[in-house]
Amino acid sequence: MQGKLKIRGDGALDFLALGALVHRLDPGIVPFRKATECAIHVSGGEFNVAANLADCFRLNTGIASAMVDYPIGDLVSERVRAMGVRGFFKRFAHDGATGPNIATVYSDRGSGVRAPVVFYNRSNEAAARLKPGDIDWKKIFAGGVRWFHSGGIFAALSATTPEVIVEGMQVAKAAGAVVSFDLNFREKLWRIFGGLERAQETLRRIVDHVDVLVGNEEDLQKGLGIQGPEVASKSKLDSTAFFGMIERVVKQHPQVKGVATTLREVHSTNRHSWSAVAWIDGEKCIAPTCELDVLDRVGGGDGFAAGMIYGLLAGKTPQQAVELGWAHGALLTTYPGDTTMATLEQVEEFAKGGSARIQR
């Protein structure tokens, strides 16, 4: 490992995300084949983190993305502003019939023994058209940026989106920003653009620029080709296997200073055991385990990432940062939609123990 995580103390933006904005249609507990109405949530793995950091943690955040000039784009733009996130967009005109489009995510919530069902329409997605040179990095970074973040779903959208990520990361590193990346490995998306071999080649090249990596054992194994340890996990809450892979991650990517993930044991759609682990600057951090009564599980991982990043930006210890991430991710599963409705005070209170049953 080369040095420790260095976080600049100032910047017009505390956090900048790069990724695709999407809108999610949510019929609640009713499956889509029987749905008569849907709630609309604005989402995107990278945007969710920026939105959570702005709305709950009161930081100055931005999102670099594609935007389409049509009513759905207007809706998405309004929700971005409502969460307190500043948009930096490459704009596209809609042809009135075929696009380009803001991608649609269809996701019911399931209930009890019935799992949530998620599927997509990413046909002719505007974000997939983004290419190097489309984002005005000089303008965005003019006032300073403390933390830059992107993710594996955006990387999988086209042949050009990984190049945009690398371009943004290079600018961020030159500006002294911490660079993070959520692997979010999605086999269906990568199958369209060259399969597992192409995914690993692309993601390894991106992660060569990364300081903090978010990803579970499967993400590390499939996304980066990191071999799993020769140790059997007792359960999905066992951190042994995750920590067993860290040495191999750092050997392959020696500049990485932090790796983190959530741990979740799903008992039913509405009942989960929840924890989180991280390795930051050589320190192993393990959050408590709590029992969650889940309303909507979508976005919990992004909630964890946001809370942890806030903790690190705020100068907390790695252990405190992980516990803030764990607490915020837990609270986020109790709200409808993909982004937070929590306050900083609620997160801090729950991180201290809260009122949920905690098994230490």
SEFI-174125 format. One line per field, with one value per residue (C-alpha): residue in one letter; residue number from 1; x, y, z; chain. Coordinates in nm, 2 decimals. Example, Ala and Ser with C-alpha at 12.3 -4.5 7.8 and 13.67 -1.06 7.14 Angstrom:
! SEFI-174125
kese <- [A,S]
pake <- [1,2]
x <- [1.23,1.37]
y <- [-0.45,-0.11]
z <- [0.78,0.71]
lumpa <- [A,A]
! end
This chain:
! SEFI-174125
kese <- [M,Q,G,K,L,K,I,R,G,D,G,A,L,D,F,L,A,L,G,A,L,V,H,R,L,D,P,G,I,V,P,F,R,K,A,T,E,C,A,I,H,V,S,G,G,E,F,N,V,A,A,N,L,A,D,C,F,R,L,N,T,G,I,A,S,A,M,V,D,Y,P,I,G,D,L,V,S,E,R,V,R,A,M,G,V,R,G,F,F,K,R,F,A,H,D,G,A,T,G,P,N,I,A,T,V,Y,S,D,R,G,S,G,V,R,A,P,V,V,F,Y,N,R,S,N,E,A,A,A,R,L,K,P,G,D,I,D,W,K,K,I,F,A,G,G,V,R,W,F,H,S,G,G,I,F,A,A,L,S,A,T,T,P,E,V,I,V,E,G,M,Q,V,A,K,A,A,G,A,V,V,S,F,D,L,N,F,R,E,K,L,W,R,I,F,G,G,L,E,R,A,Q,E,T,L,R,R,I,V,D,H,V,D,V,L,V,G,N,E,E,D,L,Q,K,G,L,G,I,Q,G,P,E,V,A,S,K,S,K,L,D,S,T,A,F,F,G,M,I,E,R,V,V,K,Q,H,P,Q,V,K,G,V,A,T,T,L,R,E,V,H,S,T,N,R,H,S,W,S,A,V,A,W,I,D,G,E,K,C,I,A,P,T,C,E,L,D,V,L,D,R,V,G,G,G,D,G,F,A,A,G,M,I,Y,G,L,L,A,G,K,T,P,Q,Q,A,V,E,L,G,W,A,H,G,A,L,L,T,T,Y,P,G,D,T,T,M,A,T,L,E,Q,V,E,E,F,A,K,G,G,S,A,R,I,Q,R]
pake <- [1,2,3,4,5,6,7,8,9,10,11,12,13,14,15,16,17,18,19,20,21,22,23,24,25,26,27,28,29,30,31,32,33,34,35,36,37,38,39,40,41,42,43,44,45,46,47,48,49,50,51,52,53,54,55,56,57,58,59,60,61,62,63,64,65,66,67,68,69,70,71,72,73,74,75,76,77,78,79,80,81,82,83,84,85,86,87,88,89,90,91,92,93,94,95,96,97,98,99,100,101,102,103,104,105,106,107,108,109,110,111,112,113,114,115,116,117,118,119,120,121,122,123,124,125,126,127,128,129,130,131,132,133,134,135,136,137,138,139,140,141,142,143,144,145,146,147,148,149,150,151,152,153,154,155,156,157,158,159,160,161,162,163,164,165,166,167,168,169,170,171,172,173,174,175,176,177,178,179,180,181,182,183,184,185,186,187,188,189,190,191,192,193,194,195,196,197,198,199,200,201,202,203,204,205,206,207,208,209,210,211,212,213,214,215,216,217,218,219,220,221,222,223,224,225,226,227,228,229,230,231,232,233,234,235,236,237,238,239,240,241,242,243,244,245,246,247,248,249,250,251,252,253,254,255,256,257,258,259,260,261,262,263,264,265,266,267,268,269,270,271,272,273,274,275,276,277,278,279,280,281,282,283,284,285,286,287,288,289,290,291,292,293,294,295,296,297,298,299,300,301,302,303,304,305,306,307,308,309,310,311,312,313,314,315,316,317,318,319,320,321,322,323,324,325,326,327,328,329,330,331,332,333,334,335,336,337,338,339,340,341,342,343,344,345,346,347,348,349,350,351,352,353,354,355,356,357,358,359,360]
x <- [0.00,0.13,0.06,-0.27,-0.59,-0.54,-0.86,-0.84,-1.01,-1.17,-1.35,-1.66,-1.79,-1.74,-1.85,-1.89,-2.06,-2.04,-2.30,-2.64,-2.96,-3.26,-3.62,-3.77,-4.14,-4.25,-4.59,-4.52,-4.60,-4.81,-4.62,-4.60,-4.83,-5.11,-5.01,-5.26,-5.04,-4.67,-4.47,-4.18,-3.83,-3.53,-3.22,-2.88,-2.61,-2.38,-2.65,-2.80,-2.47,-2.46,-2.83,-2.78,-2.47,-2.65,-2.99,-2.90,-2.54,-2.56,-2.26,-2.22,-2.25,-2.28,-2.37,-2.21,-2.44,-2.65,-2.98,-3.25,-3.47,-3.82,-4.07,-3.90,-3.57,-3.76,-3.89,-3.54,-3.38,-3.64,-3.57,-3.20,-3.24,-3.49,-3.23,-2.98,-2.75,-2.60,-2.63,-2.35,-2.51,-2.43,-2.77,-2.94,-3.25,-3.53,-3.66,-4.02,-4.04,-3.73,-3.51,-3.24,-3.40,-3.36,-3.34,-3.64,-3.60,-3.91,-3.89,-4.17,-4.09,-4.20,-4.34,-4.26,-4.16,-4.20,-3.88,-3.86,-3.85,-3.63,-3.60,-3.50,-3.54,-3.21,-3.27,-3.11,-3.00,-2.86,-2.59,-2.45,-2.37,-2.14,-1.78,-1.46,-1.48,-1.85,-1.82,-1.66,-1.43,-1.23,-1.55,-1.66,-1.33,-1.25,-1.35,-1.21,-1.36,-1.28,-1.42,-1.50,-1.71,-1.84,-1.95,-1.96,-2.31,-2.22,-1.89,-2.10,-2.34,-2.12,-1.77,-1.72,-1.85,-1.54,-1.33,-1.54,-1.48,-1.10,-1.10,-1.29,-1.07,-0.75,-0.88,-0.99,-0.65,-0.47,-0.70,-0.62,-0.96,-1.01,-1.14,-1.39,-1.56,-1.85,-1.80,-2.17,-2.10,-2.40,-2.35,-2.65,-2.51,-2.15,-2.28,-2.38,-2.03,-1.80,-1.88,-1.67,-1.33,-1.41,-1.56,-1.25,-1.01,-1.22,-1.28,-0.92,-0.81,-1.05,-0.96,-0.59,-0.70,-0.91,-0.84,-1.15,-1.33,-1.69,-1.78,-1.87,-1.70,-1.89,-1.80,-1.43,-1.43,-1.63,-1.55,-1.18,-1.10,-0.98,-0.95,-1.16,-0.98,-0.96,-1.19,-1.55,-1.79,-2.02,-2.29,-2.33,-2.26,-1.92,-1.64,-1.37,-1.39,-1.41,-1.10,-0.93,-0.95,-0.81,-0.45,-0.51,-0.70,-0.41,-0.15,-0.33,-0.41,-0.14,-0.27,-0.61,-0.63,-0.99,-1.23,-1.58,-1.90,-2.23,-2.32,-2.68,-2.86,-3.20,-3.45,-3.75,-3.82,-3.91,-3.66,-3.29,-2.98,-2.76,-2.39,-2.09,-1.72,-1.43,-1.05,-0.93,-0.56,-0.48,-0.74,-1.02,-1.36,-1.67,-2.01,-2.26,-2.53,-2.90,-3.23,-3.40,-3.78,-3.74,-3.99,-3.78,-3.44,-3.33,-3.05,-2.93,-2.58,-2.56,-2.69,-2.40,-2.14,-2.28,-2.26,-1.91,-1.78,-1.94,-1.76,-1.42,-1.48,-1.58,-1.26,-1.41,-1.21,-1.24,-1.45,-1.68,-1.72,-1.82,-2.07,-2.22,-2.25,-2.41,-2.66,-2.76,-2.80,-3.02,-3.24,-3.27,-3.43,-3.72,-3.82,-3.98,-3.75,-3.38,-3.26,-3.26,-3.53,-3.31,-3.15,-2.79,-2.91,-3.11,-2.81,-2.58,-2.82,-2.87,-2.49,-2.46,-2.70,-3.04,-3.35,-3.32,-3.20,-2.82,-2.62,-2.26]
y <- [0.00,0.34,0.59,0.66,0.81,1.19,1.40,1.77,2.00,2.24,2.25,2.41,2.05,1.80,1.52,1.47,1.16,1.05,0.81,0.75,0.90,0.67,0.68,0.38,0.28,0.13,-0.04,-0.12,-0.47,-0.54,-0.73,-0.54,-0.79,-0.68,-0.32,-0.03,0.25,0.33,0.57,0.73,0.75,0.91,0.70,0.58,0.42,0.71,0.98,0.81,0.86,1.23,1.28,1.11,1.32,1.64,1.58,1.39,1.48,1.84,1.84,2.02,1.76,1.73,1.48,1.47,1.28,1.29,1.48,1.46,1.75,1.60,1.57,1.27,1.47,1.76,1.53,1.39,1.73,1.86,1.56,1.62,1.98,1.88,1.66,1.95,1.81,2.03,1.89,1.91,1.77,1.69,1.76,1.55,1.64,1.38,1.30,1.26,0.89,0.67,0.88,0.90,0.82,0.84,0.47,0.31,0.07,-0.14,-0.27,-0.39,-0.44,-0.80,-0.91,-1.19,-1.50,-1.32,-1.15,-0.81,-0.83,-0.59,-0.54,-0.25,-0.07,0.08,0.10,0.40,0.54,0.89,0.81,0.53,0.79,0.99,0.99,1.17,1.54,1.56,1.67,2.01,1.89,2.21,2.40,2.15,2.13,2.50,2.55,2.23,1.88,1.67,1.33,1.18,0.87,0.65,0.29,-0.04,0.00,0.32,0.14,-0.14,0.08,0.12,0.11,0.48,0.52,0.35,0.61,0.89,0.74,0.72,1.07,1.20,1.00,1.14,1.50,1.42,1.27,1.58,1.80,1.62,1.45,1.10,0.87,0.59,0.33,0.09,-0.22,-0.31,-0.60,-0.67,-0.98,-0.90,-0.56,-0.69,-0.98,-0.71,-0.56,-0.85,-1.07,-1.15,-1.11,-0.76,-0.67,-0.77,-0.60,-0.28,-0.27,-0.35,-0.05,0.17,0.05,0.13,0.49,0.42,0.50,0.35,0.05,-0.06,-0.42,-0.75,-1.09,-1.16,-0.81,-0.86,-1.22,-1.15,-0.79,-0.80,-1.17,-1.17,-1.53,-1.61,-1.72,-2.08,-2.03,-2.12,-1.84,-1.96,-1.72,-1.41,-1.21,-1.36,-1.11,-1.38,-1.43,-1.06,-0.98,-1.29,-1.12,-0.78,-0.88,-1.00,-0.68,-0.46,-0.68,-0.64,-0.27,-0.14,0.22,0.11,0.24,0.13,-0.16,-0.17,-0.37,-0.44,-0.78,-0.89,-1.21,-1.22,-1.41,-1.28,-0.98,-0.78,-0.92,-0.89,-0.92,-0.62,-0.54,-0.39,-0.43,-0.23,-0.22,0.14,0.23,-0.12,-0.11,-0.38,-0.23,-0.43,-0.28,-0.43,-0.66,-0.55,-0.70,-0.49,-0.47,-0.37,-0.16,-0.11,-0.26,-0.07,0.18,0.03,-0.02,0.33,0.45,0.27,0.42,0.77,0.74,0.60,0.87,1.14,1.00,1.00,1.35,1.47,1.34,1.05,0.73,0.45,0.25,0.55,0.61,0.24,0.26,0.58,0.41,0.10,0.31,0.52,0.22,0.05,0.36,0.39,0.05,0.18,0.45,0.41,0.49,0.48,0.79,0.90,1.05,1.04,1.33,1.34,1.34,1.02,0.85,0.95,0.83,0.49,0.45,0.48,0.19,0.34,0.15,-0.15,-0.48,-0.49,-0.81,-0.72]
z <- [0.00,-0.10,0.18,0.35,0.24,0.20,0.20,0.10,0.35,0.11,-0.23,-0.38,-0.41,-0.13,-0.36,-0.74,-0.89,-1.25,-1.38,-1.55,-1.41,-1.43,-1.33,-1.14,-1.16,-0.84,-0.80,-0.43,-0.32,-0.64,-0.91,-1.25,-1.42,-1.20,-1.14,-1.19,-1.07,-0.99,-0.79,-0.97,-0.81,-0.96,-0.91,-1.03,-0.82,-0.84,-0.81,-0.50,-0.31,-0.41,-0.32,0.02,0.10,0.01,0.17,0.48,0.54,0.43,0.19,-0.14,-0.41,-0.79,-1.06,-1.40,-1.64,-1.96,-1.97,-2.23,-2.32,-2.29,-2.00,-1.83,-1.84,-1.68,-1.41,-1.34,-1.33,-1.08,-0.85,-0.87,-0.77,-0.49,-0.33,-0.33,-0.60,-0.86,-1.21,-1.48,-1.79,-2.15,-2.30,-2.58,-2.79,-2.79,-3.14,-3.01,-3.08,-3.02,-2.80,-2.68,-2.34,-1.97,-1.88,-1.70,-1.40,-1.32,-0.96,-0.73,-0.36,-0.31,0.03,0.27,0.08,-0.26,-0.36,-0.54,-0.92,-1.11,-1.49,-1.72,-2.04,-2.12,-2.50,-2.66,-2.32,-2.34,-2.07,-2.29,-2.56,-2.33,-2.46,-2.36,-2.41,-2.34,-1.97,-1.90,-1.62,-1.61,-1.52,-1.26,-1.09,-1.10,-0.74,-0.61,-0.55,-0.25,-0.35,-0.70,-0.74,-1.02,-1.07,-1.26,-1.40,-1.58,-1.70,-1.85,-2.06,-2.38,-2.52,-2.44,-2.08,-1.93,-2.11,-1.96,-1.61,-1.66,-1.80,-1.49,-1.25,-1.41,-1.37,-1.01,-0.91,-1.06,-0.85,-0.53,-0.49,-0.34,-0.61,-0.53,-0.74,-0.67,-0.87,-0.89,-1.13,-1.35,-1.57,-1.79,-1.89,-1.95,-2.16,-2.42,-2.43,-2.44,-2.14,-1.84,-2.00,-2.13,-1.80,-1.60,-1.85,-1.83,-1.46,-1.37,-1.59,-1.41,-1.06,-1.13,-1.06,-0.75,-0.38,-0.23,-0.37,-0.28,-0.37,-0.22,-0.26,-0.59,-0.73,-0.65,-0.79,-1.11,-1.17,-1.10,-1.13,-0.76,-0.65,-0.34,-0.02,0.09,0.38,0.41,0.53,0.80,0.67,0.46,0.77,0.82,0.73,0.71,0.33,0.26,0.46,0.31,-0.03,0.06,0.04,-0.32,-0.41,-0.29,-0.45,-0.79,-0.73,-0.48,-0.48,-0.32,0.04,0.12,0.04,0.18,0.15,0.32,0.46,0.44,0.53,0.37,0.58,0.39,0.17,0.47,0.73,0.69,0.91,0.83,0.88,0.70,0.69,0.55,0.53,0.54,0.56,0.68,0.96,0.97,1.06,1.14,1.20,1.44,1.31,1.34,1.24,0.97,0.90,0.53,0.34,0.02,0.00,-0.32,-0.24,0.09,-0.04,-0.18,0.16,0.32,0.08,0.14,0.52,0.51,0.27,0.49,0.79,0.61,0.47,0.82,0.97,1.16,1.23,0.98,1.24,1.30,0.93,0.87,1.15,1.01,0.67,0.83,1.02,0.72,0.49,0.75,0.79,0.41,0.38,0.59,0.33,-0.01,-0.31,-0.37,-0.18,0.18,0.40,0.71,0.90,1.01,1.38,1.32,1.16,1.44,1.70,1.53,1.48,1.86,1.91,1.84,1.93,1.71,1.85,1.81,1.84,1.91]
lumpa <- [A,A,A,A,A,A,A,A,A,A,A,A,A,A,A,A,A,A,A,A,A,A,A,A,A,A,A,A,A,A,A,A,A,A,A,A,A,A,A,A,A,A,A,A,A,A,A,A,A,A,A,A,A,A,A,A,A,A,A,A,A,A,A,A,A,A,A,A,A,A,A,A,A,A,A,A,A,A,A,A,A,A,A,A,A,A,A,A,A,A,A,A,A,A,A,A,A,A,A,A,A,A,A,A,A,A,A,A,A,A,A,A,A,A,A,A,A,A,A,A,A,A,A,A,A,A,A,A,A,A,A,A,A,A,A,A,A,A,A,A,A,A,A,A,A,A,A,A,A,A,A,A,A,A,A,A,A,A,A,A,A,A,A,A,A,A,A,A,A,A,A,A,A,A,A,A,A,A,A,A,A,A,A,A,A,A,A,A,A,A,A,A,A,A,A,A,A,A,A,A,A,A,A,A,A,A,A,A,A,A,A,A,A,A,A,A,A,A,A,A,A,A,A,A,A,A,A,A,A,A,A,A,A,A,A,A,A,A,A,A,A,A,A,A,A,A,A,A,A,A,A,A,A,A,A,A,A,A,A,A,A,A,A,A,A,A,A,A,A,A,A,A,A,A,A,A,A,A,A,A,A,A,A,A,A,A,A,A,A,A,A,A,A,A,A,A,A,A,A,A,A,A,A,A,A,A,A,A,A,A,A,A,A,A,A,A,A,A,A,A,A,A,A,A,A,A,A,A,A,A,A,A,A,A,A,A,A,A,A,A,A,A,A,A,A,A,A,A,A,A,A,A,A,A,A,A,A,A,A,A]
! end
